[in-house]
Structures are given as C-alpha cells and as structure tokens.
C-alpha cells in the first residue's frame, strides 16, 4: 500500500469493503467462507515462514485440533459457539507451545521434520480416539446462536461472522509485522547469530511467534468447524499443511494479501474442478509450476514489484 497515496488507499479500502459486502449475495456464502478459512491458515503460516524464517510442515495440527475441540465443545459440552472457538484456539496455543519448545532447538529441515512428526502424532491420536469419530469425523455440529443473539444458522450471518473473525486475524498479523517485535523477527530471520550478539534472545522470540502463528491457524480451524458443521481427518493431514504453503507461494511470501490471492486461486480450482476428480491435483500442480516460473515472487509479490518499478520511473530513479 506504500505505492498509493492516502486518498487512493482510502478509495481502495472502501471498494474492497463494498466488494465483501456484496460478495455473499453473488457467490455461495459457504464457498467464500472456505476461502477465508484457508486464507487465514496460510497467513498464519506466512507469518512464521516469511518473517521469522521457520518453515513448518505441520500447521494442519493446529488447524485440525482446534476444529475438533471446537466441535466437541459445541456439540457435546453444549457451549456457546464463541466459547467453543476460544477452547479450540486455546488447545492450538497449548500444542503450539509444546511443539515450538522442542522444534525451535533445531533449524532448517530439522525444524520442519519435527513439526511434521508432531502433526502426524496428532493425526493418529485423532484417528484412534473414540470421541473424535475416527474416519467419520465429528459431524452435525449445531450452529447455535452466538451470545444467544447472533443466528449462525443463517448462512449470511455466518458469512459476516467469519469475515469479522478473519479480519481480526489479518489485522493482528499486520500489527505484529509492523511492530518492533516484527523488526526483531526480521533480524533473526536475516542473521540470527548477529541478533544474538546484540543481546536478543532469539529462541524466546521464535517460540512466541510460533505460538502466535499456531493460535491464528487454530482460529481458522475453529471457525471452519462451526461454519461447515463437520471436522474430519482431512483437516489434520500433511496435505492440508502443504496446501497452506502452496497458497503462500502462489500468492506471494512476505505479503499480507498474498494468502488471500492464493486461497482464492486454490479453493476456486478445488470447487469448480471437483467433477474432474484426481485431475484437480494435476491442474493445481501445472498452475503452481506456471506461477513459480512466471511470477517468482507470487501473484501479489510481482504486483508490488511492478508498482515499485513504476514509482521509481516516475521519480526518475534508477531501477534496482
């Protein structure tokens, strides 16, 4: 947004809000909700990978575990949906703290493998435990009125509720990235030994951002469980973690809007090409190869790069 004047930024923001207000009356609300859930999951992973340099292969464990706990809290325990979502996010935070405390002791591929191992552990736990429903998952999660007032049974009300929670998640990421804490994360990502030499406790910061990322991924899983009224083992598989990373790469790493663009692309292909069965994965792979070769910074990343080049030309400066 730094490439636009304040007036243009306000105009674009107003147009974007208007688009979101009209969208559920033009497109199927559940389709839009799925996009928002996966966009938030990808944004949570993007926070960890792009701004701290920690590549996680196990973010599905926060997404799925939070969904299971939320569904259990609402369906079996009879809690208000808001409390159910808080329970799900709380479990994601606990799992994130336990996993992160061990994973951050290693770097590179070893860190990634530890997160993948923990994710598989949670997956088999959900597969074997009777209260999770096994391969059938937890189904028929009731959409009770949130706070006794907000009727989540209405798809349009559900859409705007999910939109509000997703917007909160993206705003939190924006504040984290553009804060002194975010600057410390960048310093650790770029040169961890130098950051440590400056007196920064790198492991403490990495653990904190890992927990924050886990909580946001858990929020995405919790609202998906409420919106779709079902949680299955697919939410816990390594494939879901891979899709989140794929969304980040396609949309653009180190960008706030990249996960949104990537989620729109991936979810749209899964939705509109569902009749082609296994061909969906092949088409997604082909699109991924084309985007990576043609837009190395992702769709949004290349757009930002083009805007930067245009602004430099307008200012009469040399291109980098």
N, C-alpha and C positions, 0 to 999 in steps of 0.2 A: 504493500500500500504506500510505501515511501515514494513511489514513482508518480503518484497522483497528488493534486492539490487538495487542501482540506475540503473545498467545496465539491470537488469531484468525488472524494471519498464519501462524503455525506450522501451524495446522489446515488452512488453505487450501493451503499448500505441500505438506503431506502428502497431501491429497486430489488435488492436481494430479499429484504423482508417482505415486500409485496409479492414476490415470486413464491416465497414459502407459504404465505397466507392463502394463495390461490391454488397451490400445487395439489393439496388433498382433494380438491373439487374437480380436478382434471385427471389426475392419476389415482390409482388404487392406493388408499392410505397405508395398507399393510406393506406394500412394495416400498413406499417411501420410508416407513419405519425401519424396514430391514436395512436400507441404505444408511440411515442414521446410526443404527447399532454397529454396523461393520465399520463405518467411518470413525466412530469413537474408539472402537477397538484398535483400529490401525493408527489413529492419532496417539493413543496411549503407547503403542509400540514405537512409533516415530519419536516420541519424547525421549525414550530410552536409547534408541539406536543413534539418532541424528545428533542429539545434544549432549550425550554422555559417552557415546561410542561403545555401548554394550548391546551386542546382538543376542536377543533372546529367541529361542526356538520353542518356548513353552508358554506363551501368553494365553493359549487356549485354556490352560488350567485355571486361570483367574476368571476368564470369561464363562467357562462351563460350571465351575464350582460355585460361583456366585449365583448362576442361574438355578442350579439345583437347590441351594439353600433358600433362595427367594421363593421358589415354587413350593418347597416344603413348608416354609413359614406361613405362606398364604393359604395353601390348600389344607394342610394337616393341623397346623397350630392355630389357624384362624386369625392371623394377624392382619392389620391394615396393610394395604399394598406399600405404603410409604415405609412402614416398619420392616416389611419383608425385604424391600430394596436395601434398607440400611443393614439388615442382617447379612444379606448377600455381599455387600461391599465390605462389611466387617470381616467376613471369612476370607475374602480376597486379600485384605490387608494382612491378616494373620499368616496366610500361606505365603504372601509376598515377603513378609519379614523373615520367616523361617528359610525360605528358598534363597532369598537375597543374602542372608547372613553367611551362607555357605558358598554361594556362587561367586560373590564379589572377591573371594580369596584367590580366584583364578582369572585369567584374561584370555581374550581371543576365543578360539574354537573350544577351549576347555570350559569357559563360562557358558557358551552356547549348549554344549553337551550336558552340562549339569542341569540347566533349565529344561532341556528336553527330557532328561531322566526323571526329574520331578513331575513333569507333565504326564509322562507315561504311568508313573506311580498313582497319580490322582485318577487317571483314566481307568486303571484296573481296579482301583478302590470303588469307583462308581459302578463298574461292571459287576462286581461281586456283592456289594451291599444290597440287602433286600429293599430298603426304604427308597432306593434310587430308581427302582423299576427295571433294573438291568438293561437289556437291549430294547425294551419297550419305552424306557424313559419315564418321566413324570408327565402325565397328561391331564387334560381337563382342569388346568389351574384356573380358579374362578377370578373374574375381573371384578372384584369388589369396589365399591365407591371409595376413592382415596379421601381420607379425612372425613368420611361419611357424607361428602358433598360432591366431589368430582366423579362423575359417572364414567368409569373406564370401559363400561360395556359398549359405549358409543365409539365407533371407530374414529370419528373426527376428534372427539375429546381425547381419545388415546393418542392420536397423532400429535396434537398440540402439547400434551403432557410429555411425550417422548422428546419432542422438539425442545421444550424448555429444559429438560434434563441434559440433553445432548449439548445445547447451547451453553449450559453451565460448565460442562466438561471441557469444551473448547475454550471458554473464557479462562478457566483455571489453567489450562496449558499455556495460553497466551501470556497470562500473568507470570507463570513460572519461567518461561523462556525469556521474557523481557524484564527480569528482576536481577538483582545482584547474585542471587542463587543460580540463575541461569548462566550468568557470566562465569561463575566458578565451574559449572558443569562443562562449559566450552573449554576452559583452561585445562581441566582434567582430560577431556577428550583429545585435545591437541598435543599436550605434553604432560603426562601425569608425573614423571619424575621432577620436572620443574615446578609443578604445582605443589608437590610435597615439600620441595626445598624452600618454598615460600611460606611454609607453615600450615598449609591446608591439609586437613585430614581427609584424604581422597576417599578412603573406604566408607567413611561416615556419610559423605555426600552421595556416593554411589548407592549405598543402601537406602538412603532417603528417597532418591529419585526412583529407585526400583520399586519401593513401596507405593509411591505416588502413582507410578505407571500401573502397578497391579490394581490399585483402587479404582482407577479410571476404566481399566479393562473389566473389572468386576461390575462397575456401574453399567457398562454396555451389556454385559450378560444378564444382569438383573432386569433391566427394562425390556430386554428381548423375551425373557421368560414370562413377564407379565403381559406383554403385547401379543405374543403368539400362543400363550397358554399351554406351552409344552417345552420340556427340556429333554434333549436326547444326548446320547454318547457322541454324536457328531460335533457337539459344541466343545468337547474335550479332546478331540483328536489332533494329532500333529498337523493334519491337513488344514484345520482352521487357523493354526498359528502360521502356516505357510501362506494362506490366503491373506492374512493381515500384513505380512511382509511384502507380498506381491502387490497389494493395494498401495502400500507406501512407495514402492519403487516406481510403479506406473504413474502415480500422482505426482511424486516428487518429494525426495527426502529434504529435511530441514525447511519445510514449508508448512504453514498451518492449514492451507486449503488443499494441499496435495492429497491427504487421506480422503477428503470429500470427493475429489475428482476421480481418484482410483476406485472408491467404493461405488460410485455411480456406474463406472465402466464395468467392473467385475459383477456386481449384483444384477445389472441390466442384462449382461450376457447370460448369466445363470437363469434369469427369469424368462427372457424372451427366446432363449435357445434350448429350453428344457425338453422340448419334444425331440431333440436330436441325441438325447441320452449321452453316451460316452463321447460323442463328438464335441460336447461343450468344453471338455478339458483340452482337447486338441486345438480348438479355436482360441481358447484363452491362452494357450501356450504360444500359438502363432502371433496373437496380438501382443503378447509380452515381448517376444523376440523383435517384432517390428518397432515397438515403442522404445525398447532399450537401444536398438541400433540407430533409430532416427532421432530420439529425444533422450539423450543420455542423462539429462537432469530431471526426467519425468515431464509430464504434461505441464504442470504448473511451474516447475523449475525452469523449463525452457521459455515459458511465457514471461517470467520475471527477468530472465537473461535478455530476452528481446527488448523488454521495456527499459532495461538498464542501458543497453546499447543505443536505443533511440534517444534516451535522455542525455547520454554523453555526446551524441552527434549534435543534438540541439544546443548543447552548451559549448560546442566547438572543441571538445577534449578528445584526446586520443583513445581509441578503443584498447582494452586490455588484451 
